[in-house]
């Protein structure tokens, strides 16, 4: 076995084509590299689509100071199985499959054992810019194929379009996981969604599918039409309109805050009913609110990132069963740099998805 592995690594060819950033300018360009050899528990998948997430901006431009170049971004991956290891039983060649924000974990701690591998005690291995089990730096979905342990692969129902499946694997699960954890799937309750981007628009769609009364809060009146008519929200509020905000005092059971720009928290907290729940999934530079906003209303403030393998698969199946699809703009890989610039300017409705299959040559 070891001899074969050694031989494999020595004869590895750079047969994976991707687009990579070479330095903190974040400019992406074509790049050839090799994937790790297929292990007995691995799935090798041909990537057909990859969603464009703000994480791609953060790490391609070294915003956290830990980027390892060349860096191939992309952690909303959809594709088709092209090869499976000898122990793989959940997938076969030709199956539609997805990969999200992480590709490995210790598989032994209490969180891994509970199917919430994203919170692995030893740290889950990110799909890109992480350190894989063989010591190499992981490279993401802006590429022709990827090799992943089967545990971190998701079944995509055959009737669900792969282009639509990609954004579910980060944007979708980031809002679905905390919504389920806080029992927001109770028909008749009221939900506020702050920010209407890739995450926010999915929170609206899930909210409506759960039978909630959904109010969208945005700084931009230009999103009103689409929030109400395209996404099906019940109400739209420009958050700077103090009269409108006052009128909603203590009216919401839940708030999902997807805004990453800095914003005040107290005005939104005051909109929650007694024992209401405020979930933060964005990353503003600080979170500041008065203790009275929390204590006087017996409220809960909760944070969340993506989700474990169990809830991710459940979400994909839920979307397929209820015909929930992200609003996407499909782009060629050659447009990736412009797409990242537009994402920074919030000029996307509501998720870019790269057509890897037809444009990565």
N, C-alpha and C positions, 0 to 999 in steps of 0.2 A: 504493500500500500504506500509506504513512505517513499520507496524508490519511484513509484509511478508519479507521486505528487511532485517529487524533485524534478523528475524528467519533464512533467507538464510545465513547471514554472520556468524551466530552462528553455523550453521550446515555445513559450508563449509568444504569440504574434500580436502586433498592435492592430487588431481587427475591429476595434470598436471606434466608430466615428462619432465625435461629439462637437459641441461648441463650448469653449472654455474662456474664462477670464485669466489673464496672465499676471495682472498686478491690480492695485487698488483703484485704477481708473475704471475697472469693471467692464471694459470693452470686451465683448465676446467675439471669438473668431474660431474657424474650424481647427480641430485638434484630434489627433489619433492617439489611442492608448489601448492597453490590454485590460480585460476584466480578469478576475481570479478564475481559476479552473472550476468547473462544475463539481461541487461536492455531492456526496450521496443524498443529502437532505435539501439540495438546492433546486431552484427553478431558474431556468434561463429564459427570459422573455424578450421578444422582439417588441420594442417600444413603438406604438403607433401615435400616441399623443402625450403631451406633457403640459400641465397647467403652469401658468406664470404667477408666482406668489411673491409677496413683498420680501420674504426670506431670501429670494434670489438676488434682490437688490442689496440687502444687508450684507450677505457674505461675499458676493462678487466684488463689492466695494470695500470690504474689510471694515465695516462699521463697528464690529465688535472687537476688532483687533486680533482675531484668532484665525483669519483666513489662510488656507494653505494653497498656494498656487502651483501649477495651473488648477483652476477650480471650475468644475463642471456643475452648474446649478440644476435645480429641478427636483421637487419632491411631491408632485401630483402626477403620478405615472400610470398610464393605461396601455395595455398591449395584449399580445397573444403569446402563449407558451410555445417556445420552440424546442425546448429540451428539458428533461427532468432527471434528477439523480435517482439511483436505484432504490432508495427508501421512500421516495415521495409517493404519497397515496391520495392526496387531495386534488391533484392537478394532473392533466394529461396534455400531450402535445395538441395544440389547436385551441385550447381553452382561453376565453377572454379573462384577463387578470389585471389587478391593480396593485400598486405599491405606493405607500404613503411616506410619512416624514421620517421613519426610522426603519432600519433593516436588520437590526440585531439587538439583543439584550442578554442578560446573564441566564435567563430561563430557569432560575433557581430561587429567586427571592420571593417574598410574599406577594409583591405586586405583579411580577411575571406569572406567578402561580394563579393569580386572580384574573389574568387576562388584561391587566392594565400595564403592559410592558413599557409604555411611554414613561412611566414613573419608576422604572427599574432602579433599585438601590445603587447598582454600580454604574448607572447611566445607560440609557439606550444609545445605540449607535446611529447617528443621523445618516440619512440617505446620501447626503453629500457633505464634504468637509468634516467627516467623522473618521475614526480609526477603525478599520475592519479587523476581523479576527486574524487575518494574515499579516497585520501590521501596515497594510497599505491604506492610503487615504481614499475614502469612499467618493465616488463620482456619480452625479445625479442623472436626471431624466432627459437633459438636453443631449441625448445620445441615442445610438441605434439599438443597443440592447443592454440588459443588466442581469446580473446573477444574484439571486436573493434566496436565503433560507425560506422554505415553504411556509413557515409559521407567520412570516411577515408579508405574505402575499394574500390578496383578497379575490374571492370569486366575484366576477361581474356577470350578472344574468345576461344570457345571450340576446335578449331583446332590448338591452339598454345600450345606447350608443357610446362607444369608447371615448369620443371627444367630450361628451357630457359627464362621463364617469370621472375623468381626471380631476376636476376641481373638488369633487366630493372628498378626495383623499387628504386635503388639508382644510380648505375653506369650509366644506360641508361638515366634516367631523368636529372641527373646532367649536362650532355652535351647537351641533346636535348632542355631543357628549354632555355638556353641562345642562342643556335643556332637559335631557332624560334624567340626569342625576338629581335635578331639583324638581322633578315631577311636573314639568311644564306641559306634559301631554294630556292635560285635563281640560276637556272641552268646556267652553264657556268662561274661562278665566281670561285675564287681560295681560297683554305683553307689550312692553315698549322696546323698540330697537333703536339704538343710537348709532348713527353712521350707516350709510347705504352703499357699501362697496362690495367686494367679493364675499366677505363674511356676512355683512348685514343683510344682503339680499337673500342669502340662504336662510338666515334666521327668520325672515319674513315668510318665506315659503314653508319652512317647517312649522312655524306658528300657525299659519292658515291650515296646514294639513292636520294639525293637532286640534283644530276647532277653536283656536284662541281669537280674541278681538285684538287686532294688531295696530299699534300706533308707531309710526316712523318719526324719529327726530333727526333733523338734518340742519346743517348751517346753510344749505343751499336750496332755495325755492325751486331751482331748475329741476330738481329731482321729484317734485310733487306729482306731476302727471304720471310718470312711470311707476312710482311707488304705489299709487292708487289703482291705476288701470292695467299695468303690465304685471306687477307683482301681487296685486290683490290686497294691499294693506287697507285697513278700514279708515285710518286717519293719518294725516300728515301734519307735523308741527315744525315750524322754523324755530329752532331752539333759542334764538335771540329774542323772540316775541314774548315778552314777559306776561302779557295778558293771557295769551294762549296757555303758557306754562302754568300760571296760577289757576286757571280753570280746570287743570287736570290734577290738582293737589289730592294726594292719597287715593288715587283711582286705579293704580296698576298693581297686579299681583307680582309681576316679574319685569325685570329690565335686563336685556342683554346689550352690553356696551362694547361695540366693536371698534370704537374710534381710537386711533393711535396718536392723533394730535393732542396737544395739551388742552384740557377743558375742565371747567369747574364740576365738582361732583354733588355738592349740596343741593343745587336746584333740581337735579334729577332724583336724588334720594328722597326729596320731599314729595315726589309723585307716587312713591310706593305706599301701598296700604300698610296697616299694622302687620308685622311679621312678613313683609314682602321680601323678595330676594333680588339682589343686584349682582349680576355676573359680569365680571370684567374679562374680556378675551383679547383686548387690544393692549398695546404697550406704550402708554404715554410716559413722559419722563418722570412724572411723579403722580401719586394718588393722595389727594388731600381732602378731608371732609371733617366737619365738626362731630365730636363724639355724640352730641345731641341728635344728629341726623340718624345715627345708628341706634342709640340706646332708647330714645323716647318712643320710637316706633317699633322697637323689638325687631329691627331689621337684620338681615344677613347680607354680608358682602362676601363674594366668593370669586376666586380666580380659576382659570382653566387654560390648558393648552390643548393639543389635539385629543387623541383618545386611544385606548387599548385596542387590541386586535378584535376582541369580542364585540364591542360596541360599534367599531368601524364596519364590520361585516353586517351587523344588524342595520346600520344606517343605509348601506348600499342596497340591501334587500328592501328596506322601507321605501327608498326612492323609486326603485323599480316597480314595487307594488302600487304606489300611489302616483305614478307618472310625474315625479318631481325632477325637474331638470334645471341645472344652473343656466343663467343667461350668459352665453359665451360669444367671444369674437375669435374665430379660428384664424391663425396667422401662419405664414411660412417661417422656418427657422431663421431665414435671412433677415427677418424683420425684428428679431429678438431684442437688439439694442434699442430700437425705437420704442418697442413695447415697454421695456423697463423705464425709459424716460417718461412715457405716457402714464405708466403706473405711478410714478413719483408725483406726477401732476394730477393724479386721480382721474385721468381721462380714459376711463374704460368702463363699459357696461356689459357684464360686471366682472368678467374674468377672461383674460387672454388664454387661449389654448394653442400650443404649437402643434401643427400637423407634421409630426416627425416622419411618419411613414412616406409621405409624398414629397417632402421638400428637403430632407437631410440626405444629401448625396455626396 
